[in-house]
Amino acid sequence: MLLLPIVLALVHLLGFLSAVRAVMEARTAQGSIAWAVALIGFPYLALPLYWIFGTSKFAGYVIERRASLLQTSEIARNAQRQLEDRGLLAASESKWELPFERLAKLPVTTGNDAKLLIDGDASFAAMFDGIRSARNYVLAQFFIFRDDRIGREFEDRLIERARAGVRVFVLYDPVGCMHLPRTYLKRLIDAGVQVRAFRTAGGLKRFQINFRNHRKIVIADGVRAWVGGLNVGDEYLGRDPKYGFWRDTHMELEGPVVQEVQAAFFEDWHFASGERLSLDWDPRPAESGARRTILALPSGPADDFETCTLFFMAMISAARSRLWIATPYFVPDEQFITAVQLAALRGADVRILVPKHNNHPLVALSTWTYVEELEAAGAAFYQYPRGFMHQKVTLVDDDACTIGTANFDNRSFRLNFELTIAVADRDFTSSVEKMLENDFAQSERITSADFRRRSFAFRFAARASRLAAPVQ
């Protein structure tokens, strides 16, 4: 009989102590208040939720980027000298200057080339060509691997290289791959592929399950890299009848930026395995002779700052003539709404492209609530009606763009490990502009009047869905 009061008292004590921690560590005052009230008033429900979803920092991850490492390692000093000797550091007048380098902990480089890959067929064909050409090593990292037609084809390509004597390393997120059968991984391991899970769940990391490694990376020999929105699954090729056509964007990279993408993979591998890969940092110019200015921006909850938030806030603030955003999940917080409103009020052509048919119904509903706020300042919303649009692309003015893995939501800005490739190059930006113009031409403009014409139940559901965005 005494056990129950003791247990209840312990739960309330843990609720109080957790509330103290929430006040000390929550990202916003609103988050502190929400968690504190819930933990003290309803500890039986709030405690498990807080310990799963309330943590804002990711423990145990070490950031050791090689090019910000000028004072910390001989490898870094050698890498910096190589960049300088080969003329691969971007000029100071580049659109991407010191603040972005400090955020990325990597330098802005030139001597790069980039190729735009539109949709799954082009993206997987390019990645398979790169894997086939690898002679020394292949690095592959995805949030999702599926044991389906394209998943097995991807697996076969990796196994073939491993059996040919090429070192192959595969990193996956256990939450994204929760339905992946162990036989898929076993086939890779039996062929000599080194496979690791990014330990966000299970064991001592069970309370970090709210974090994800959302990066999608393939690297061949440190010379070519592929980054973008596609995971490894049939739906990304439009083969899933539930989603139908899948609109996505990936990119192929050559030049010293490939080494920056590789640095992000090294850090993830080190966290997942405890091993430091002994692959030299050797930044080489693109064989094509292109001189595109590019920065790789790894971001995540282990960063000193909210790297992804600060970067995209700076991007929006830099827009003068144009700001185009394509994202499947547009659920930003108030600081982003203010920044986008200011861009529109400055006279920039602000357009936001989202899918008409979303795989997250709450996100689809809440997106409508942003239409009124942004339309009043001059921004325009478009819905892409074909299948599902999953690309993560931003276009700023005529000479800068980003392609990567980050969505415009709290999860990407603060909870996921993401990778964004920022390109300051008029020629490449022009190709992105043409791609997005084609997307807008196929899309439907939506307005606040459309929202107001909806039923009260729909509008209430949209407002309520927006409240479900995490407050941490």
C-alpha positions, 0 to 999 in steps of 0.5 A: 500500500505504501508503494503507490504513494511513493511512486506517485511522489517520485513521478511528481518529483521527476516532473518538477526536476524536469520542469526546472531543466526545461526552464533552463534549456528550452529554446524559447520562453513559450517552450519553457512555459509549455513544458513546465506547466505540463510537467508539473501539472500532468507529469504522468503524460508529460514526462515520457513526452519530454524525455523523448521530444523535449531535448534540444541538443544531441549528445555525444556527437563531435564536430571535427571539420577539417577546414576550420581546423587550422589550429587543431590538426596538421591535416587541416593545415595541409588541406588549407595550404592545398586549397590556397596553392591550387587557387581553390578558395573563393574570392572575398567578393563571393556572395558566400563570405565569412559568416557562412564559413563560420557556420559551416566550419568549412571554407567557401571554395571555387574550382567546383562544378555542379550538375542539376539532376531533376527527378529520380531517373536522372538522379539514380542514373548519375549515382549508379554511374559514379558508383560503377566508376569508383576505384578506391572507395564509395560512401553512401548515406541515406535516411531511408533505404528500402528493400524494393526494386531500386533498393535492391539495384542500389544494393547490387551496385554496392556489392559489385564494387565491394567484391571488386576490392573497392572499400564501401561504407554505408550509413543509415538512420534506424528510424528512417529504416525501421522497416528495412529487413535485416536480410538487406543489411546482411547481404551487404555485410556478407559482401564486405560492405561496412554498414553502420546505423546512426545511433539515434535510437536504442541503448543509451541513446533511447531518449534521442529518438526525436533526432534524425540523420536526414542526410542523403550522400553518395561519394565516389573516390572523394572526387564526385558527390551526389546530394539532394532530396532523394532517398533509396526507394521505389516511390522516389521513381514514381513507382508507388501507386499511393504517391504516383509521380514524385517530383524531386531534385538532386545534384552532382558535385565535383571539385573541392566541395566534395571533400566538404561533403565527405567531412560531414560523412566522416563525422557521422561515421565517427559517431556511429562507429567510433572509427575515424576513416583514414581517407586523405583530405585532398581537395581537387579542382573539377576536371571540367575546369569549371570555377563555380563557388560552392559551400557545403553546409552540414547542420544539426542539433549538435552544433553550437548554434542553430546552423540551419536556422541562421543560414536560411535566415541569412539567405532570406535577408539577402534577397533583393529581387527574388526569393523562391522556396520549394519545399514539401513541408512549409511549417516555419516559426515566426522569425522566418515569417517575419523575414519572408514578409520583409523580403516581400515588402522590399519588393522581392518576387517571393514565391513558395511552392508546396505539394498539393497532395502531402504525405503529412496531412497536418503539415498540409493543413497548417501550411494554409495558415501561412498564406494569409500572413505572407500574402498580405506582404506580397508573397505568393503561394503555389501548390504542385498538383502532380503526385508528390513534390519533395524537392528542397530548393531555394533561389535568391536573386539571380546568382545564388541557390541552395539544394539539399535535404532541409525542409522549411520546418522545425525538424530540419532547422533544429532536430535533424542532421541535414546537408545543404549545398549553397551555390553562388554562380549565375550559370547554375542558378539560371538552370535552377531558375528554369527548373522552378519556372517549369514547376510554377507553370504546372502549379496552382496559385492559392490565396487567402480568399481560397482559404476563407472559402473553406468550411469552418471545420477545415479552417479550424483544423488548419489552425489547430494543426499549426499549434502542433508544431513543436515548441522547444 
